[in-house]
């Protein structure tokens, strides 16, 4: 009977924590989708660090340059591209695109290499040196972002609220192939998105984030980046130290191709967790605690099932059944969230985004019909729930063991939030 009580308590705790986070996210996203755009359109400098050519690179850049962000009928933003060297394939592609858009102010900076910080940050810091003095807001985006035409409007508009320090979008991985590693990453990423509705744990995502220039300078973000490997989480903690909020903008949720190899997905997951460990330890501890709860739950269920099979003990059977009640709860979350994210994704694609260009921005082997791929992933994700319990907590707990990450072919050692060493692969 003691086993039944213990497993019941673990199950209740796990279900309560997940239910509370999910209900908060659902209400938040529904509310934000109903919020109309305001008239706040300050001058913006968009900084886009590049390394190599992502799938659909040129189409993504063109969508970004085609933003409906105007004042008096003219674009009220500039775009600054940053690469490590002129030998980077992105450099030539960007120069070609810049020639197409003489009506819009664009700049290019070649940042070089710095062994004390991540290349992305080095590119961003170089771009910051040439930001237009008239710009009031700085926007950071990644080259794999597929932006709807009002992307900038939504991302910037919330900065009119003096209590908001940084606004952010987020990525949404769609597993086109539907194999188990891609499904696991998609599920892991969706769970992380639940934190975006929490005033305490929300964080900026470097693929799409906006901050007032005055806030950026007052928070000392550039100084914190000098020897850093992470841009967004370090910016998050700097802004929150000022008592300002991170606000998630569902209209800036970005669809990403979720297909990758097992090695790539493990590398990606480890990097996310270790960066969080170093630059946002409060959120990392929350992830560790959740992983421990789920791991205790899994071990208790497996032990109960094994004992029930071996001995036929009815108490062990009851304990196992009590523990397994968590799975229907998670199934409900998955189905309910499917409808919510479907609404967001379809709205983001319909509102001014060129569907053909968006599809082309995904990898060549991917299903071009995002909606179909998204819907197909539901049944596969349902079947993956038990596997997720077996794998994901261990992947989270692995971050306890190391501070070394691999990012775009470069290995970094994160000795602290203020010290990063390029271990190998750091040549431009």
C-alpha positions in Angstrom: 0.0 0.0 0.0 2.9 2.4 0.7 4.0 2.0 -2.9 0.6 2.9 -4.2 0.6 6.1 -2.0 4.1 7.1 -3.1 3.4 6.5 -6.8 0.1 8.3 -6.5 1.7 11.3 -4.9 4.4 11.5 -7.6 1.7 11.2 -10.3 -0.4 13.9 -8.8 2.6 16.3 -8.5 3.6 15.6 -12.1 0.1 16.1 -13.4 -0.5 19.2 -11.3 2.7 20.9 -12.4 2.0 20.2 -16.1 -1.7 21.1 -15.9 -0.9 24.5 -14.3 1.8 25.3 -16.9 -0.4 24.2 -19.8 -3.5 26.2 -18.7 -1.4 29.3 -18.3 0.1 28.9 -21.8 -3.3 28.2 -23.4 -5.0 31.3 -21.9 -2.0 33.5 -22.7 -1.8 32.5 -26.4 -5.6 32.8 -26.9 -5.5 36.3 -25.3 -2.5 37.5 -27.4 -4.0 36.3 -30.7 -7.0 38.6 -30.0 -4.8 41.6 -29.3 -4.8 44.2 -32.1 -1.7 45.9 -33.4 -1.0 49.4 -32.0 0.5 52.3 -33.8 3.9 52.1 -32.3 6.4 52.0 -35.2 9.8 53.4 -34.0 12.9 53.3 -36.2 14.3 49.8 -36.0 17.7 48.3 -36.7 17.5 44.6 -37.6 20.7 42.6 -37.0 21.1 39.3 -38.7 24.2 37.2 -38.0 24.9 34.6 -40.7 27.1 31.5 -41.0 26.7 29.3 -44.0 23.4 28.8 -46.0 20.4 27.5 -44.2 17.7 25.7 -46.3 15.8 28.4 -48.1 18.3 31.1 -47.1 17.6 33.6 -49.9 13.8 33.3 -49.5 14.0 33.9 -45.8 16.1 37.0 -46.3 13.7 38.4 -48.9 10.8 37.8 -46.6 12.6 39.8 -43.9 13.4 42.7 -46.3 9.8 42.7 -47.5 8.3 43.6 -44.0 5.3 45.9 -43.9 6.9 48.2 -41.4 6.5 51.7 -42.7 6.2 55.3 -41.5 4.9 57.9 -44.0 4.8 55.2 -46.7 8.5 54.4 -46.4 10.4 51.5 -44.7 11.2 52.5 -41.1 13.9 49.9 -40.6 17.4 49.0 -41.7 18.9 45.5 -41.9 22.5 44.8 -40.9 24.0 41.5 -42.0 27.0 40.2 -40.2 29.4 37.3 -41.3 32.8 36.1 -40.0 34.5 36.4 -43.3 34.0 37.1 -47.0 34.6 33.4 -47.7 31.4 32.5 -45.9 28.9 31.3 -48.5 26.3 33.7 -46.9 28.4 36.7 -47.8 28.0 36.3 -51.6 24.3 35.4 -51.3 23.6 38.5 -49.1 25.4 40.8 -51.5 23.3 39.6 -54.4 20.1 40.2 -52.4 21.2 43.6 -51.2 21.5 44.7 -54.9 17.9 43.8 -55.4 16.7 46.1 -52.7 18.2 49.5 -53.2 15.0 51.1 -51.8 15.9 49.7 -48.3 18.9 50.6 -46.2 21.0 47.5 -45.7 24.6 47.1 -44.4 27.1 44.4 -44.3 29.8 43.9 -41.7 32.6 41.3 -41.7 33.2 40.5 -38.0 36.3 38.3 -38.1 36.9 35.6 -35.3 37.3 36.0 -31.6 38.4 33.0 -29.6 36.7 34.2 -26.4 33.1 34.2 -27.5 30.7 32.5 -29.9 30.8 33.4 -33.5 27.2 34.5 -33.5 27.8 36.9 -30.7 31.0 38.2 -32.4 28.9 38.9 -35.5 26.2 40.7 -33.5 28.7 42.9 -31.6 30.3 44.0 -34.8 26.9 44.9 -36.3 26.0 46.9 -33.2 28.9 49.2 -34.0 27.2 50.5 -37.1 23.5 50.8 -35.9 21.8 53.9 -37.2 21.9 56.6 -34.5 18.2 57.3 -35.1 17.1 53.7 -34.3 15.1 53.3 -31.1 14.8 49.5 -31.2 17.2 46.7 -32.0 15.8 43.5 -33.4 17.9 40.3 -33.6 16.8 37.5 -36.0 18.3 34.3 -37.4 18.6 33.4 -41.1 16.2 30.4 -40.8 13.3 32.6 -39.7 10.4 32.5 -42.1 8.7 35.9 -41.3 5.1 36.9 -42.1 4.9 40.5 -43.4 3.7 42.0 -40.1 6.4 40.1 -38.2 8.3 43.3 -37.2 5.2 45.1 -36.4 4.1 42.5 -33.8 7.6 42.0 -32.4 8.2 45.7 -31.8 4.7 46.9 -30.9 4.7 45.4 -27.4 7.8 47.5 -26.5 5.5 50.4 -26.2 4.7 49.0 -22.7 7.4 50.4 -20.4 7.3 47.3 -18.3 8.4 45.1 -21.2 12.2 44.8 -21.6 12.4 42.4 -24.5 9.8 40.8 -26.8 10.4 37.4 -28.4 9.1 34.8 -30.9 9.9 31.2 -30.6 10.7 28.2 -32.9 8.3 25.3 -33.6 9.8 22.2 -35.0 7.7 20.2 -37.4 9.0 16.6 -37.9 8.3 16.0 -41.6 9.9 12.6 -41.7 8.2 11.6 -38.5 11.0 9.4 -37.2 11.4 9.0 -33.4 14.4 11.4 -32.9 12.7 14.2 -34.7 9.4 13.6 -32.9 11.2 13.7 -29.5 12.9 17.0 -30.3 9.5 18.5 -31.4 7.9 17.3 -28.1 10.8 18.5 -26.0 10.6 21.9 -27.7 6.8 22.2 -27.2 7.2 21.5 -23.5 9.8 24.2 -23.3 7.4 26.6 -25.0 5.0 26.3 -22.0 7.4 28.4 -20.0 6.9 31.4 -22.4 3.6 32.3 -20.7 5.3 32.5 -17.2 6.4 36.0 -16.1 9.0 34.3 -14.0 10.5 31.8 -16.4 9.8 33.3 -19.9 13.0 33.8 -21.9 14.1 35.6 -25.1 14.8 33.4 -28.1 17.7 34.6 -30.2 16.0 33.8 -33.5 13.5 36.6 -33.1 13.8 39.1 -30.3 13.4 42.9 -30.0 14.7 45.4 -27.3 14.7 49.1 -27.0 18.2 50.5 -27.6 18.1 52.4 -24.3 17.2 49.1 -22.4 20.0 47.2 -24.2 22.5 49.8 -23.1 21.2 50.2 -19.5 21.2 46.4 -19.0 24.8 46.2 -20.1 24.1 43.4 -22.6 27.0 44.2 -24.9 29.4 43.9 -21.9 27.9 40.6 -20.9 28.4 39.3 -24.4 32.1 40.0 -24.6 33.1 36.5 -23.4 29.9 34.7 -23.9 28.6 31.7 -25.9 24.9 32.6 -25.7 23.1 35.7 -26.8 19.4 35.3 -25.8 19.6 33.8 -22.3 22.3 36.2 -21.2 20.2 39.1 -22.6 17.2 37.6 -20.7 18.9 37.6 -17.3 20.4 41.1 -17.9 16.9 42.5 -18.7 15.2 40.8 -15.8 17.8 42.2 -13.4 16.3 45.6 -14.3 12.9 44.4 -13.2 11.6 44.2 -16.8 9.5 41.5 -18.4 10.2 39.1 -21.3 7.0 39.0 -23.5 6.3 36.2 -25.9 4.6 37.1 -29.1 2.7 34.1 -30.6 2.4 35.9 -33.9 6.2 35.7 -34.1 6.2 31.9 -33.7 8.4 30.5 -36.4 8.0 27.1 -38.2 11.2 25.2 -38.5 12.1 22.0 -40.3 12.4 19.5 -37.5 14.1 16.8 -39.5 17.7 15.9 -38.4 19.9 13.0 -37.6 20.1 11.5 -34.1 23.5 13.0 -33.7 22.3 16.5 -34.6 19.3 16.3 -32.3 21.3 15.1 -29.3 23.9 17.9 -30.0 21.1 20.4 -30.2 19.3 19.3 -27.0 22.6 19.2 -25.1 23.4 22.7 -26.3 20.1 24.1 -25.2 20.3 22.6 -21.7 23.9 23.5 -21.1 23.5 27.1 -22.3 20.5 27.4 -20.0 22.5 25.9 -17.1 25.2 28.6 -17.5 23.2 31.6 -18.5 19.7 31.0 -16.9 20.3 28.6 -14.0 16.9 29.2 -12.4 15.1 27.9 -15.5 17.7 25.0 -15.8 17.0 24.0 -12.2 13.3 23.9 -13.0 14.0 21.6 -16.0 16.2 19.4 -13.8 13.5 19.2 -11.1 10.9 18.2 -13.6 13.2 15.6 -15.1 13.8 14.1 -11.6 10.1 13.9 -10.9 9.4 12.1 -14.2 12.3 9.8 -13.7 11.2 8.8 -10.2 7.7 8.3 -11.6 9.1 6.1 -14.4 11.3 4.0 -12.1 8.4 3.5 -9.7 6.0 2.4 -12.5 8.5 0.0 -14.0 9.3 -1.5 -10.6 5.6 -1.9 -9.8 5.0 -3.6 -13.2 7.9 -5.9 -12.8 6.9 -6.9 -9.3 3.3 -7.4 -10.4 4.4 -9.7 -13.3 6.8 -11.7 -11.1 4.5 -12.2 -8.1 1.0 -11.3 -9.2 0.8 -9.0 -6.2 -2.4 -6.9 -6.5 -0.9 -4.0 -4.6 1.8 -3.7 -7.2 -0.8 -3.9 -10.0 -2.8 -1.1 -8.3 0.4 1.0 -7.9 1.2 0.5 -11.6 -2.3 1.5 -12.7 -2.2 4.6 -10.5 1.1 5.7 -12.0 -0.1 5.1 -15.6 -3.0 7.6 -15.1 -0.5 10.3 -15.9 -0.4 9.1 -19.6 -4.1 10.0 -20.4 -3.5 13.5 -18.8 -0.5 14.0 -21.1 -2.5 12.7 -24.1 -5.1 15.4 -23.4 -2.4 18.0 -23.2 -1.0 16.9 -26.6 -4.3 16.9 -28.4 -5.4 20.2 -26.8 -2.1 21.9 -27.6 -2.3 20.5 -31.2 -5.3 22.7 -31.8 -3.8 25.7 -30.2 -0.5 25.6 -32.1 -2.3 24.7 -35.4 -4.3 28.0 -35.0 -1.1 30.0 -34.4 0.9 28.4 -37.3 -1.9 28.7 -39.8 -2.6 32.3 -38.8 1.1 33.1 -39.1 1.3 31.6 -42.6 -1.9 33.1 -43.9 -1.2 36.7 -42.7 1.0 38.0 -45.5 3.5 35.1 -45.7 4.2 33.9 -49.2 3.3 30.2 -49.0 5.5 29.1 -51.9 8.5 30.9 -50.5 7.9 29.5 -47.0 7.7 26.0 -48.2 10.9 26.5 -50.3 12.6 27.6 -47.1 12.3 24.1 -45.7 14.8 21.3 -46.6 14.5 19.8 -50.1 13.3 16.5 -48.8 10.6 17.9 -46.6 6.9 17.7 -47.2 6.0 21.1 -48.6 2.6 21.0 -47.0 3.2 22.2 -43.4 -0.4 21.7 -42.4 -0.4 18.1 -43.5 2.9 17.3 -41.9 1.8 19.0 -38.7 -1.4 17.0 -38.5 0.3 13.7 -39.3 2.7 14.3 -36.4 -0.1 14.1 -33.9 -0.7 10.4 -34.0 3.0 9.6 -34.1 3.6 12.0 -31.1 0.8 10.2 -29.1 2.6 6.9 -29.7 5.9 8.5 -28.7 4.7 9.5 -25.2 6.1 6.4 -23.5 9.4 6.7 -25.4 9.6 10.4 -24.4 9.4 9.4 -20.7 12.2 6.8 -21.3 14.6 9.2 -23.1 14.0 12.9 -22.5 14.6 13.1 -18.7 17.9 11.4 -19.2 18.9 13.9 -21.9 18.0 16.7 -19.5 20.0 15.2 -16.6 23.0 14.8 -18.9 23.6 18.5 -18.6 24.7 17.9 -15.0 27.9 16.3 -16.3 29.4 18.8 -18.7 29.7 22.4 -19.9 31.0 21.7 -23.3 28.8 22.3 -26.4 29.1 22.1 -30.2 27.5 24.8 -32.3 27.7 25.0 -36.1 30.9 22.9 -36.1 32.6 24.7 -33.3 33.3 23.3 -29.9 33.0 25.7 -26.9 33.9 25.2 -23.2 31.5 27.3 -21.0 33.6 27.9 -17.9 31.1 30.5 -16.6 28.6 33.1 -17.9 31.5 35.4 -18.3 34.1 33.1 -19.8 33.9 31.0 -22.9 36.8 29.2 -24.6 36.7 28.1 -28.3 38.0 24.5 -28.0 38.2 23.7 -31.7 36.8 24.5 -35.1 36.9 28.3 -34.6 38.4 29.4 -37.9 36.4 31.6 -40.1 
